[in-house]
């Protein structure tokens, strides 16, 4: 925590706009993700996790599709008794449901993982903004992309990215 406070003292206090006694700044979320090493790292981790999950899904789905095709071939052969045909149809439905559930589960797990990563990024970004607010004295931080117009001097994205990376590095060092 003390490490990034030193950086605050070096950062300029330019870029704070006062209106009716309130100080405003903005952060460009898209640029923050591009500029922050931590955000880029999270992005890569999400992509890697997604690929791992897709690989597991494809392997299991391939097994299920093979079994489904095999059962369909048996059903179409006309060589099964009525009871055997009913059992195969039940097995076919069960496998099809398993395949659908596998896909649903993958989507849920992927969304859960992505949400967790975004929450980590959001938490650290808010911490960086709070720390910068103490040094720069602003009261409100907006998303630059949500503003119809803003003077570039109120954009503190690069400073937030630096602090975000420092906080992430310190958090990583504590683990």
Secondary structure as a PSIPRED ss2 file (coil, helix, strand):
# PSIPRED VFORMAT (PSIPRED V4.0)

   1 X C   1.000  0.000  0.000
   2 X H   0.000  1.000  0.000
   3 X H   0.000  1.000  0.000
   4 X H   0.000  1.000  0.000
   5 X H   0.000  1.000  0.000
   6 X H   0.000  1.000  0.000
   7 X H   0.000  1.000  0.000
   8 X H   0.000  1.000  0.000
   9 X H   0.000  1.000  0.000
  10 X H   0.000  1.000  0.000
  11 X C   1.000  0.000  0.000
  12 X C   1.000  0.000  0.000
  13 X C   1.000  0.000  0.000
  14 X C   1.000  0.000  0.000
  15 X C   1.000  0.000  0.000
  16 X C   1.000  0.000  0.000
  17 X E   0.000  0.000  1.000
  18 X E   0.000  0.000  1.000
  19 X E   0.000  0.000  1.000
  20 X C   1.000  0.000  0.000
  21 X C   1.000  0.000  0.000
  22 X E   0.000  0.000  1.000
  23 X E   0.000  0.000  1.000
  24 X E   0.000  0.000  1.000
  25 X E   0.000  0.000  1.000
  26 X E   0.000  0.000  1.000
  27 X E   0.000  0.000  1.000
  28 X C   1.000  0.000  0.000
  29 X H   0.000  1.000  0.000
  30 X H   0.000  1.000  0.000
  31 X H   0.000  1.000  0.000
  32 X H   0.000  1.000  0.000
  33 X H   0.000  1.000  0.000
  34 X H   0.000  1.000  0.000
  35 X H   0.000  1.000  0.000
  36 X C   1.000  0.000  0.000
  37 X H   0.000  1.000  0.000
  38 X H   0.000  1.000  0.000
  39 X H   0.000  1.000  0.000
  40 X H   0.000  1.000  0.000
  41 X H   0.000  1.000  0.000
  42 X H   0.000  1.000  0.000
  43 X H   0.000  1.000  0.000
  44 X H   0.000  1.000  0.000
  45 X H   0.000  1.000  0.000
  46 X H   0.000  1.000  0.000
  47 X H   0.000  1.000  0.000
  48 X H   0.000  1.000  0.000
  49 X H   0.000  1.000  0.000
  50 X H   0.000  1.000  0.000
  51 X H   0.000  1.000  0.000
  52 X H   0.000  1.000  0.000
  53 X H   0.000  1.000  0.000
  54 X H   0.000  1.000  0.000
  55 X H   0.000  1.000  0.000
  56 X H   0.000  1.000  0.000
  57 X H   0.000  1.000  0.000
  58 X H   0.000  1.000  0.000
  59 X H   0.000  1.000  0.000
  60 X H   0.000  1.000  0.000
  61 X H   0.000  1.000  0.000
  62 X H   0.000  1.000  0.000
  63 X H   0.000  1.000  0.000
  64 X H   0.000  1.000  0.000
  65 X H   0.000  1.000  0.000
  66 X H   0.000  1.000  0.000
  67 X H   0.000  1.000  0.000
  68 X H   0.000  1.000  0.000
  69 X H   0.000  1.000  0.000
  70 X H   0.000  1.000  0.000
  71 X H   0.000  1.000  0.000
  72 X H   0.000  1.000  0.000
  73 X H   0.000  1.000  0.000
  74 X H   0.000  1.000  0.000
  75 X H   0.000  1.000  0.000
  76 X H   0.000  1.000  0.000
  77 X H   0.000  1.000  0.000
  78 X C   1.000  0.000  0.000
  79 X C   1.000  0.000  0.000
  80 X C   1.000  0.000  0.000
  81 X C   1.000  0.000  0.000
  82 X H   0.000  1.000  0.000
  83 X H   0.000  1.000  0.000
  84 X H   0.000  1.000  0.000
  85 X H   0.000  1.000  0.000
  86 X H   0.000  1.000  0.000
  87 X H   0.000  1.000  0.000
  88 X H   0.000  1.000  0.000
  89 X H   0.000  1.000  0.000
  90 X H   0.000  1.000  0.000
  91 X H   0.000  1.000  0.000
  92 X H   0.000  1.000  0.000
  93 X H   0.000  1.000  0.000
  94 X H   0.000  1.000  0.000
  95 X H   0.000  1.000  0.000
  96 X H   0.000  1.000  0.000
  97 X H   0.000  1.000  0.000
  98 X H   0.000  1.000  0.000
  99 X H   0.000  1.000  0.000
 100 X H   0.000  1.000  0.000
 101 X H   0.000  1.000  0.000
 102 X H   0.000  1.000  0.000
 103 X H   0.000  1.000  0.000
 104 X H   0.000  1.000  0.000
 105 X H   0.000  1.000  0.000
 106 X H   0.000  1.000  0.000
 107 X H   0.000  1.000  0.000
 108 X H   0.000  1.000  0.000
 109 X H   0.000  1.000  0.000
 110 X H   0.000  1.000  0.000
 111 X H   0.000  1.000  0.000
 112 X H   0.000  1.000  0.000
 113 X H   0.000  1.000  0.000
 114 X H   0.000  1.000  0.000
 115 X H   0.000  1.000  0.000
 116 X H   0.000  1.000  0.000
 117 X H   0.000  1.000  0.000
 118 X H   0.000  1.000  0.000
 119 X H   0.000  1.000  0.000
 120 X H   0.000  1.000  0.000
 121 X H   0.000  1.000  0.000
 122 X H   0.000  1.000  0.000
 123 X H   0.000  1.000  0.000
 124 X H   0.000  1.000  0.000
 125 X H   0.000  1.000  0.000
 126 X H   0.000  1.000  0.000
 127 X H   0.000  1.000  0.000
 128 X H   0.000  1.000  0.000
 129 X H   0.000  1.000  0.000
 130 X H   0.000  1.000  0.000
 131 X H   0.000  1.000  0.000
 132 X H   0.000  1.000  0.000
 133 X H   0.000  1.000  0.000
 134 X H   0.000  1.000  0.000
 135 X H   0.000  1.000  0.000
 136 X H   0.000  1.000  0.000
 137 X C   1.000  0.000  0.000
 138 X C   1.000  0.000  0.000
 139 X C   1.000  0.000  0.000
 140 X E   0.000  0.000  1.000
 141 X E   0.000  0.000  1.000
 142 X E   0.000  0.000  1.000
 143 X E   0.000  0.000  1.000
 144 X H   0.000  1.000  0.000
 145 X H   0.000  1.000  0.000
 146 X H   0.000  1.000  0.000
 147 X C   1.000  0.000  0.000
 148 X C   1.000  0.000  0.000
 149 X C   1.000  0.000  0.000
 150 X C   1.000  0.000  0.000
 151 X C   1.000  0.000  0.000
 152 X H   0.000  1.000  0.000
 153 X H   0.000  1.000  0.000
 154 X H   0.000  1.000  0.000
 155 X E   0.000  0.000  1.000
 156 X C   1.000  0.000  0.000
 157 X H   0.000  1.000  0.000
 158 X H   0.000  1.000  0.000
 159 X H   0.000  1.000  0.000
 160 X H   0.000  1.000  0.000
 161 X H   0.000  1.000  0.000
 162 X H   0.000  1.000  0.000
 163 X H   0.000  1.000  0.000
 164 X H   0.000  1.000  0.000
 165 X H   0.000  1.000  0.000
 166 X H   0.000  1.000  0.000
 167 X H   0.000  1.000  0.000
 168 X H   0.000  1.000  0.000
 169 X H   0.000  1.000  0.000
 170 X H   0.000  1.000  0.000
 171 X H   0.000  1.000  0.000
 172 X H   0.000  1.000  0.000
 173 X H   0.000  1.000  0.000
 174 X H   0.000  1.000  0.000
 175 X C   1.000  0.000  0.000
